[in-house]
Amino acid sequence: MPHFDTEIDTSGLNCPLPLLKAKKALSTLEVGQRLRLIATDRGAFIDIPVYCEISEHKLIDSSETEEQLIFVIEKGKI
């Protein structure tokens, strides 16, 4: 798992809340810092990569366990 600077756990929250919380957390980071997002809503597997594609942020890693979806997102330039 790649390194990260901060983590938020959105387990139990349904879309779009994991994405909204990720956006809020990214807004507090410096460019180049990384956010680790934990989610349980399967919609995040669509929402998070698409958001990274259309934003300045970079999806570094995504993985799945039996119960969780885990993303590492690097904050891009504003």
Phi, psi and omega in degrees: 000130179297157179292159176213158183261330178212161184223142170231143181247112180253024180305135179088349179268139179266156177302142010264012186301318177302318179294316180298319179291325176295316179299318180296315180296318179298327181294341180267352183268161173274155177305133180094342177284160186238142177250133172256121182248128175250130181221160175240345179282121183300336178299337179296333179294340175264310187299314186293310178299320179295316178301316180295325178294324185262000179245185179274357184273158184240128175280111183277320185202148170219141180212169184221136170249186179298329186243343188229152169251132184233129180234143171241121184240130177262130181291131178265185179292150182275000000 
